[in-house]
Amino acid sequence: MSDKFDVIVIGSGPAGYVAAIRAAQLGLKTACVEKWKNAEGQGVNGGTCLNVGCIPSKALLDSSYKYHEAKDDLGIHGISTKDVKIDVPSMIARKAGIVKQLTGGIAGLFKANGVTSFYGTGKLLANRVVEVTGHDGKVQSLSADNVILASGSIPVNIPVAPVDNDVIIDSTGALEIDAVPERLGVIGAGVIGLELGSVWNRLGSKVVLLEAMPNFLAMMDQQIAKEASKILTKQGLDIRLNCRVTGSEVTGKGKKKTVTVTFTDADGKEQKEVFDKLIVCVGRRPFTQNLLAADCGVNLDERGFIYVNDLCSTSAPGVWAIGDVVRGPMLAHKGSEEGVVVAERIAGQKAIVNYDIIPNVIYTHPEVASVGKTEEQLKADGEPYNVGVFPFAASGRAMAANETAGMVKILAHADTDRVLGAHIVGPSAADLVQQVAIAMEFGSSAEDIGMTIFGHPTLSEAVKEAALAVNGHAIHIANRKKRK
């Protein structure tokens, strides 16, 4: 006899735990199954994001930037420092403490909202039965009227650079490096590669990023991408585009191990580089291993994602899927929003996800952030648009903070002036782009943003000025001619 619930969620990452909490808030008897274990072997919530993804990487990014700032950037403020040192094990320990606090916080939220936790591996059987194999090997069956699959994603491995969790590591292993490598190689100059590369570059590593694509940050607005490339290269990141790794060889013993990476460069010539550590960051793939029984009725698409419709409903009645395991960008906040929407739809509400307005952020310094369409997409669609750009070099607040690199770019429809996209590289870009996302959610025009009063002096004024520039009304820069 199985325990019966209204909702069972498999996975407690940002998609799963949010879905479970919202379902419980709506009065549904809810359970959540999570397979993750901490270093002590105890079951913990939070999935990849809290344990080895978003949160720990940001902790290291912030620690490494504070070290870089103290070592190299405070002199301009009249602050003298000398003999600044980094204690890497202490930095890693701080990161671990933050992870422990936040994962424990989810357990507290589950208890406060009445969500029942099961720690172990969940497998969906036919008729919405979930088989849970506990960490102790014991098996129990649960059943529900609705099951939400939120099993997340895992790093992609490549045969030419097999991860050994020693010299060749993935994004998870990169969070546990206990000493600054003299030379660090990164395969992939995407979001994860740039963030992890930035951490160790700031701490003193010579970082080389090998990117197979010919364009830097091809998914971003290319004006912003080029500006970001210029800034990051100036910081010391050696970003090599159109380079395809063809092999790797680990040699040496103990702490003297190195890896020789063979690759073809942009000119098609074979090159070799020797690194103390190599991080493989070539993307992530949906995690569905041992998740679905053959007769559960859930189908996968051609790329291995769980097939869902626009409302996150799978091919099996009463079974839903959300987050990284389904189509769309692999972003924690996208999965969280899907979790809320699915829980509300199960409860009979008519919620939807607006997939057109999902912010994307790269947490380098300065940050790179975007929402909506890029200029390249608008050109491809043949959509008429106007552009407003405002550089942080013209911002009094940015100048006072010595944070003048980058710009705000806003795109608006040429006929209606409705904001279609915003792209920022610069200080606090992650927070600034959210202001435009809110405006877009309410269908605002560039004029609407330009007419809004922003506090002075703030970085946010750059958003207002970019919006004003769309229609040639910027105050603190010379205006471009409007597109015809």
C-alpha positions as CSV (number, residue, x, y, z in Angstrom):
1,M,0.0,0.0,0.0
2,S,1.5,3.3,-1.0
3,D,1.3,6.7,0.7
4,K,-1.1,9.0,-1.2
5,F,-0.4,12.7,-1.9
6,D,-2.1,15.3,-4.0
7,V,1.3,16.3,-5.5
8,I,4.7,14.6,-5.5
9,V,7.7,16.6,-6.7
10,I,10.9,14.7,-7.8
11,G,13.8,17.1,-7.3
12,S,14.3,20.0,-4.9
13,G,16.3,22.4,-6.9
14,P,15.0,25.9,-7.6
15,A,12.2,24.5,-9.8
16,G,11.2,21.6,-7.5
17,Y,11.4,23.2,-4.1
18,V,9.4,26.2,-5.3
19,A,6.8,24.0,-6.8
20,A,6.5,22.0,-3.6
21,I,6.1,25.0,-1.4
22,R,3.6,26.7,-3.7
23,A,1.5,23.5,-4.0
24,A,1.5,23.2,-0.2
25,Q,0.5,26.9,0.2
26,L,-2.5,26.2,-2.0
27,G,-3.7,23.5,0.3
28,L,-2.4,20.4,-1.6
29,K,-0.9,17.5,0.3
30,T,2.6,17.6,-1.0
31,A,5.8,15.5,-0.9
32,C,9.2,16.2,-2.3
33,V,11.8,13.6,-3.2
34,E,15.5,14.6,-3.3
35,K,18.5,12.4,-4.0
36,W,21.3,14.9,-3.2
37,K,23.6,14.1,-0.2
38,N,26.1,16.4,1.4
39,A,29.7,15.6,2.3
40,E,28.5,13.9,5.5
41,G,26.1,11.6,3.6
42,Q,23.0,13.4,4.8
43,G,20.1,14.2,2.4
44,V,19.9,17.9,1.6
45,N,17.7,20.0,-0.6
46,G,18.6,22.6,-3.2
47,G,19.7,20.6,-6.1
48,T,22.6,21.7,-8.3
49,C,21.9,25.4,-7.9
50,L,22.4,25.6,-4.1
51,N,24.9,22.8,-3.7
52,V,27.3,23.1,-6.7
53,G,25.9,25.8,-9.0
54,C,24.5,29.3,-8.7
55,I,25.1,29.9,-5.0
56,P,28.6,28.5,-4.4
57,S,30.0,29.9,-7.6
58,K,28.7,33.4,-6.6
59,A,30.3,33.0,-3.2
60,L,33.7,32.3,-4.9
61,L,33.1,35.1,-7.4
62,D,32.5,37.6,-4.6
63,S,35.4,36.4,-2.5
64,S,37.8,36.5,-5.4
65,Y,36.7,40.0,-6.4
66,K,37.2,41.4,-3.0
67,Y,40.7,40.0,-3.0
68,H,41.4,41.5,-6.4
69,E,39.9,44.8,-5.4
70,A,42.0,45.0,-2.2
71,K,45.1,43.9,-4.1
72,D,44.8,46.1,-7.2
73,D,42.0,48.6,-7.2
74,L,41.8,50.4,-3.8
75,G,44.8,52.7,-4.5
76,I,42.7,54.9,-6.7
77,H,40.4,55.6,-3.7
78,G,43.4,56.6,-1.7
79,I,43.5,53.4,0.3
80,S,46.9,51.8,0.7
81,T,47.2,48.0,1.0
82,K,50.2,45.8,1.0
83,D,50.9,42.1,1.5
84,V,47.3,41.2,0.6
85,K,47.0,37.4,0.7
86,I,44.4,34.8,-0.2
87,D,43.6,31.8,2.0
88,V,42.0,29.5,-0.5
89,P,40.9,26.8,2.0
90,S,39.1,29.6,4.1
91,M,37.4,30.9,0.9
92,I,36.2,27.4,0.1
93,A,35.0,26.9,3.7
94,R,33.0,30.1,3.6
95,K,31.4,28.9,0.4
96,A,30.5,25.6,2.1
97,G,29.0,27.5,5.0
98,I,26.7,29.5,2.8
99,V,25.6,26.3,1.0
100,K,24.8,24.6,4.3
101,Q,22.8,27.6,5.6
102,L,20.7,27.9,2.4
103,T,20.0,24.2,2.0
104,G,19.0,24.0,5.6
105,G,16.8,26.9,5.0
106,I,14.8,24.9,2.4
107,A,14.3,22.2,4.9
108,G,12.9,24.8,7.3
109,L,10.6,26.2,4.6
110,F,9.3,22.7,3.8
111,K,8.5,22.2,7.5
112,A,6.8,25.6,7.8
113,N,4.6,24.9,4.7
114,G,3.8,21.3,5.5
115,V,5.8,19.7,2.7
116,T,6.9,16.1,3.4
117,S,10.5,15.3,2.5
118,F,11.8,12.0,1.2
119,Y,15.6,11.6,0.7
120,G,16.6,9.2,-1.9
121,T,16.2,8.5,-5.7
122,G,12.7,8.9,-7.1
123,K,11.5,7.0,-10.1
124,L,8.2,7.5,-11.9
125,L,6.2,4.3,-12.5
126,A,2.9,3.9,-14.3
127,N,-0.2,5.6,-12.9
128,R,1.7,8.3,-11.1
129,V,3.3,6.0,-8.6
130,V,6.8,7.1,-7.4
131,E,9.2,4.6,-6.2
132,V,11.7,6.0,-3.7
133,T,14.9,4.2,-3.0
134,G,16.3,5.7,0.2
135,H,20.0,6.4,0.8
136,D,19.9,3.3,3.1
137,G,18.7,1.2,0.1
138,K,15.1,0.8,1.4
139,V,12.4,1.1,-1.2
140,Q,8.9,2.6,-0.7
141,S,6.1,3.5,-3.0
142,L,4.2,6.8,-3.1
143,S,1.3,7.8,-5.3
144,A,-0.3,11.1,-6.2
145,D,-2.9,12.7,-8.3
146,N,-0.1,14.9,-9.9
147,V,3.6,14.3,-10.2
148,I,6.1,17.1,-11.0
149,L,9.4,16.1,-12.5
150,A,12.2,18.5,-11.6
151,S,15.3,16.4,-11.8
152,G,17.6,19.1,-13.3
153,S,20.7,18.8,-15.4
154,I,24.3,17.6,-15.2
155,P,27.5,18.7,-16.9
156,V,28.2,17.4,-20.4
157,N,31.4,15.4,-20.6
158,I,33.5,15.1,-23.8
159,P,35.6,12.1,-24.8
160,V,38.6,14.2,-25.7
161,A,38.9,15.5,-22.1
162,P,37.5,12.8,-19.7
163,V,36.9,14.2,-16.2
164,D,39.1,12.4,-13.7
165,N,38.1,14.7,-10.7
166,D,41.8,15.4,-10.2
167,V,43.5,17.3,-13.0
168,I,40.6,17.4,-15.4
169,I,37.5,18.6,-13.6
170,D,34.0,19.7,-14.4
171,S,32.1,22.8,-13.0
172,T,31.5,20.9,-9.7
173,G,35.1,20.1,-9.2
174,A,36.1,23.6,-10.0
175,L,34.3,24.8,-6.8
176,E,36.7,22.6,-4.7
177,I,40.1,23.6,-6.0
178,D,42.2,24.1,-2.8
179,A,45.1,26.0,-4.2
180,V,45.6,28.5,-7.0
181,P,46.8,26.7,-10.1
182,E,49.6,28.5,-12.0
183,R,48.0,27.7,-15.4
184,L,44.3,27.0,-15.7
185,G,42.6,25.8,-18.9
186,V,38.9,26.1,-19.5
187,I,37.1,24.3,-22.3
188,G,34.2,26.6,-23.1
189,A,33.9,30.3,-22.8
190,G,30.2,30.4,-22.0
191,V,28.5,31.5,-18.8
192,I,30.0,28.9,-16.5
193,G,33.5,29.0,-18.1
194,L,33.7,32.8,-17.9
195,E,32.5,32.8,-14.2
196,L,34.9,30.1,-13.1
197,G,37.7,31.5,-15.2
198,S,37.2,34.9,-13.6
199,V,37.5,33.4,-10.1
200,W,40.9,31.9,-10.6
201,N,42.1,34.7,-12.9
202,R,41.6,37.1,-10.0
203,L,43.4,34.9,-7.6
204,G,46.5,34.8,-9.9
205,S,46.1,31.9,-12.3
206,K,47.0,32.4,-16.0
207,V,43.6,31.4,-17.5
208,V,43.1,30.3,-21.1
209,L,39.6,29.7,-22.4
210,L,39.2,27.5,-25.5
211,E,35.9,28.2,-27.2
212,A,34.7,26.1,-30.2
213,M,32.3,28.8,-31.4
214,P,33.6,31.5,-33.8
215,N,31.6,34.2,-32.0
216,F,32.0,35.2,-28.3
217,L,28.7,34.8,-26.3
218,A,26.8,34.0,-29.5
219,M,23.5,34.0,-27.6
220,M,24.0,37.6,-26.4
221,D,23.5,40.9,-28.3
222,Q,26.7,41.1,-30.2
223,Q,27.5,44.8,-29.4
224,I,27.3,43.9,-25.7
225,A,29.3,40.7,-26.3
226,K,32.1,42.5,-28.0
227,E,32.3,45.1,-25.2
228,A,32.3,42.3,-22.6
229,S,35.1,40.5,-24.5
230,K,37.2,43.7,-24.6
231,I,36.7,44.2,-20.8
232,L,37.4,40.6,-19.8
233,T,40.5,40.4,-22.1
234,K,41.8,43.5,-20.5
235,Q,41.4,41.8,-17.1
236,G,43.7,39.0,-18.2
237,L,41.4,36.3,-19.5
238,D,43.0,34.7,-22.6
239,I,39.8,33.9,-24.7
240,R,40.5,32.0,-27.8
241,L,37.6,31.5,-30.2
242,N,37.1,28.9,-32.9
243,C,39.3,26.5,-31.1
244,R,38.4,22.8,-31.1
245,V,39.9,20.5,-28.5
246,T,41.0,17.2,-30.1
247,G,42.8,15.5,-27.2
248,S,44.2,15.7,-23.7
249,E,46.9,13.8,-21.8
250,V,47.7,13.8,-18.1
251,T,51.3,13.3,-17.1
252,G,53.3,13.5,-13.9
253,K,52.6,12.3,-10.4
254,G,50.9,13.8,-7.3
255,K,50.9,17.6,-7.1
256,K,53.2,17.7,-10.2
257,K,50.5,16.4,-12.5
258,T,49.7,18.5,-15.6
259,V,47.5,18.0,-18.6
260,T,48.5,18.7,-22.1
261,V,45.6,19.9,-24.3
262,T,45.7,19.5,-28.0
263,F,43.4,21.7,-30.1
264,T,43.0,23.3,-33.6
265,D,43.1,27.1,-33.6
266,A,41.1,29.5,-35.6
267,D,43.5,29.0,-38.5
268,G,43.1,25.3,-38.5
269,K,46.6,24.7,-37.0
270,E,47.2,22.2,-34.3
271,Q,48.3,23.7,-31.0
272,K,49.2,22.4,-27.5
273,E,48.9,24.0,-24.1
274,V,50.0,22.6,-20.7
275,F,47.8,23.3,-17.7
276,D,47.9,22.5,-14.0
277,K,44.1,22.1,-14.0
278,L,41.6,21.8,-16.8
279,I,37.9,22.7,-16.3
280,V,35.4,21.2,-18.8
281,C,32.5,23.7,-19.2
282,V,30.9,22.7,-22.6
283,G,27.3,22.8,-21.4
284,R,24.8,20.8,-19.4
285,R,22.3,18.1,-20.3
286,P,18.9,17.1,-18.8
287,F,19.2,14.5,-16.0
288,T,16.8,11.6,-16.6
289,Q,18.9,8.6,-15.7
290,N,16.7,6.1,-13.7
291,L,13.9,8.7,-13.5
292,L,11.3,7.2,-15.8
293,A,10.0,3.6,-15.9
294,A,9.4,2.3,-19.4
295,D,5.6,2.3,-18.9
296,C,5.2,5.6,-17.1
297,G,3.9,7.3,-20.3
298,V,6.4,10.2,-20.3
299,N,8.2,10.8,-23.6
300,L,11.6,12.5,-24.3
301,D,12.3,14.7,-27.2
302,E,15.1,14.3,-29.8
303,R,17.6,16.1,-27.5
304,G,16.8,14.0,-24.4
305,F,14.6,16.6,-22.7
306,I,11.3,15.6,-21.2
307,Y,8.7,16.5,-23.7
308,V,6.2,19.1,-22.4
309,N,3.6,21.5,-23.9
310,D,3.6,25.3,-23.3
311,L,2.1,24.6,-19.8
312,C,4.7,22.1,-18.8
313,S,2.4,19.1,-19.1
314,T,4.0,15.9,-20.3
315,S,2.5,13.1,-22.5
316,A,1.3,11.3,-19.3
317,P,-1.9,12.6,-17.7
318,G,-1.3,14.3,-14.4
319,V,2.5,14.3,-14.9
320,W,4.3,17.6,-15.3
321,A,8.0,18.6,-15.8
322,I,9.8,21.8,-15.1
323,G,13.2,23.4,-15.0
324,D,16.4,22.2,-16.7
325,V,14.9,18.9,-17.6
326,V,12.6,20.5,-20.2
327,R,13.0,22.8,-23.2
328,G,14.1,26.4,-22.8
329,P,17.1,28.1,-21.1
330,M,18.7,26.3,-18.2
331,L,18.1,29.1,-15.7
332,A,17.1,28.7,-12.0
333,H,14.6,31.5,-12.2
334,K,12.9,30.1,-15.3
335,G,12.5,26.8,-13.5
336,S,11.2,28.5,-10.3
337,E,8.6,30.3,-12.3
338,E,7.5,27.1,-14.0
339,G,7.2,25.5,-10.6
340,V,4.9,28.2,-9.3
341,V,2.7,28.1,-12.5
342,V,2.4,24.3,-12.5
343,A,1.4,24.3,-8.8
344,E,-1.2,26.9,-9.4
345,R,-2.6,25.1,-12.5
346,I,-2.9,21.9,-10.5
347,A,-4.9,23.9,-7.9
348,G,-7.2,25.1,-10.7
349,Q,-5.7,28.6,-11.4
350,K,-5.0,29.9,-14.9
351,A,-1.3,30.9,-14.5
352,I,1.2,31.1,-17.4
353,V,4.9,31.6,-17.8
354,N,5.9,34.6,-20.0
355,Y,8.9,32.9,-21.8
356,D,9.6,36.1,-23.7
357,I,10.8,38.0,-20.6
358,I,13.3,35.8,-18.9
359,P,16.5,37.7,-17.8
360,N,19.9,36.1,-18.3
361,V,23.0,37.1,-16.3
362,I,26.7,36.3,-16.4
363,Y,28.3,37.1,-13.0
364,T,31.6,38.3,-14.2
365,H,32.8,41.7,-13.1
366,P,31.3,43.7,-14.6
367,E,28.2,41.7,-15.0
368,V,26.6,41.0,-18.3
369,A,22.8,40.8,-18.4
370,S,20.0,40.7,-20.9
371,V,16.2,40.4,-21.3
372,G,14.1,40.1,-24.4
373,K,15.3,40.1,-28.0
374,T,18.8,41.0,-29.3
375,E,19.5,43.4,-32.2
376,E,20.5,40.4,-34.3
377,Q,17.1,38.7,-33.6
378,L,15.2,41.8,-34.5
379,K,17.1,42.1,-37.8
380,A,16.5,38.4,-38.6
381,D,12.8,38.9,-37.9
382,G,12.5,42.0,-40.0
383,E,11.1,43.9,-37.1
384,P,11.6,47.7,-37.2
385,Y,13.4,49.0,-34.1
386,N,15.2,51.9,-32.6
387,V,18.3,51.7,-30.3
388,G,19.3,53.6,-27.3
389,V,22.7,53.2,-25.8
390,F,24.2,54.9,-22.7
391,P,27.8,54.3,-21.5
392,F,28.6,54.0,-17.8
393,A,31.5,56.3,-18.5
394,A,28.9,59.1,-18.6
395,S,27.3,58.1,-15.3
396,G,28.3,60.2,-12.3
397,R,27.6,57.4,-9.9
398,A,29.6,54.9,-11.9
399,M,32.5,57.4,-12.1
400,A,32.4,57.9,-8.3
401,A,32.6,54.1,-7.8
402,N,35.4,53.7,-10.4
403,E,33.0,51.4,-12.3
404,T,32.8,53.1,-15.7
405,A,33.3,50.1,-18.1
406,G,30.3,49.0,-20.1
407,M,26.9,50.3,-21.3
408,V,23.1,50.0,-21.2
409,K,21.4,49.2,-24.5
410,I,17.6,49.3,-25.0
411,L,15.7,48.2,-28.1
412,A,12.2,49.4,-28.8
413,H,9.8,48.9,-31.7
414,A,10.2,51.7,-34.2
415,D,6.4,52.2,-34.6
416,T,4.9,51.6,-31.1
417,D,8.0,52.4,-29.0
418,R,7.3,49.2,-26.9
419,V,10.5,47.9,-25.3
420,L,11.6,44.7,-27.0
421,G,14.9,44.0,-25.2
422,A,17.6,45.4,-22.9
423,H,21.2,44.4,-22.8
424,I,23.8,45.6,-20.2
425,V,27.4,45.1,-19.5
426,G,28.5,47.0,-16.5
427,P,28.2,47.4,-12.7
428,S,25.1,45.8,-11.1
429,A,23.8,44.8,-14.6
430,A,21.9,41.9,-13.0
431,D,19.8,44.2,-11.0
432,L,19.5,47.0,-13.6
433,V,18.2,44.7,-16.3
434,Q,15.4,43.6,-13.9
435,Q,14.0,47.1,-14.0
436,V,13.6,46.8,-17.7
437,A,12.1,43.3,-17.3
438,I,9.4,44.7,-15.1
439,A,8.7,47.5,-17.6
440,M,8.4,44.9,-20.4
441,E,6.1,42.8,-18.4
442,F,3.7,45.7,-18.3
443,G,4.1,46.5,-22.0
444,S,6.0,49.8,-21.3
445,S,7.4,52.0,-24.0
446,A,10.9,53.5,-24.0
447,E,9.2,56.8,-23.4
448,D,7.5,55.4,-20.3
449,I,10.9,54.5,-18.8
450,G,12.3,57.8,-19.9
451,M,9.5,59.7,-18.1
452,T,10.0,57.8,-14.9
453,I,11.9,59.7,-12.2
454,F,15.1,57.9,-11.1
455,G,17.0,58.8,-8.0
456,H,20.3,60.7,-8.4
457,P,23.0,59.8,-8.4
458,T,22.4,56.1,-9.1
459,L,23.5,53.5,-11.6
460,S,19.8,53.2,-12.6
461,E,20.0,56.5,-14.3
462,A,21.9,54.8,-17.1
463,V,18.7,52.8,-17.8
464,K,16.6,56.0,-18.0
465,E,19.2,57.6,-20.3
466,A,19.3,54.6,-22.6
467,A,15.5,54.7,-22.8
468,L,15.6,58.4,-23.6
469,A,18.3,57.8,-26.2
470,V,16.0,55.4,-28.1
471,N,14.1,58.4,-29.3
472,G,17.0,60.9,-29.4
473,H,16.2,62.5,-26.1
474,A,19.2,61.5,-23.9
475,I,20.4,64.4,-21.7
476,H,23.9,63.3,-20.7
477,I,25.3,62.1,-24.0
478,A,25.1,63.3,-27.6
479,N,22.1,61.6,-29.3
480,R,22.4,59.3,-32.2
481,K,20.3,59.8,-35.3
482,K,17.1,57.7,-35.1
483,R,16.7,54.7,-37.4
484,K,14.5,55.3,-40.4
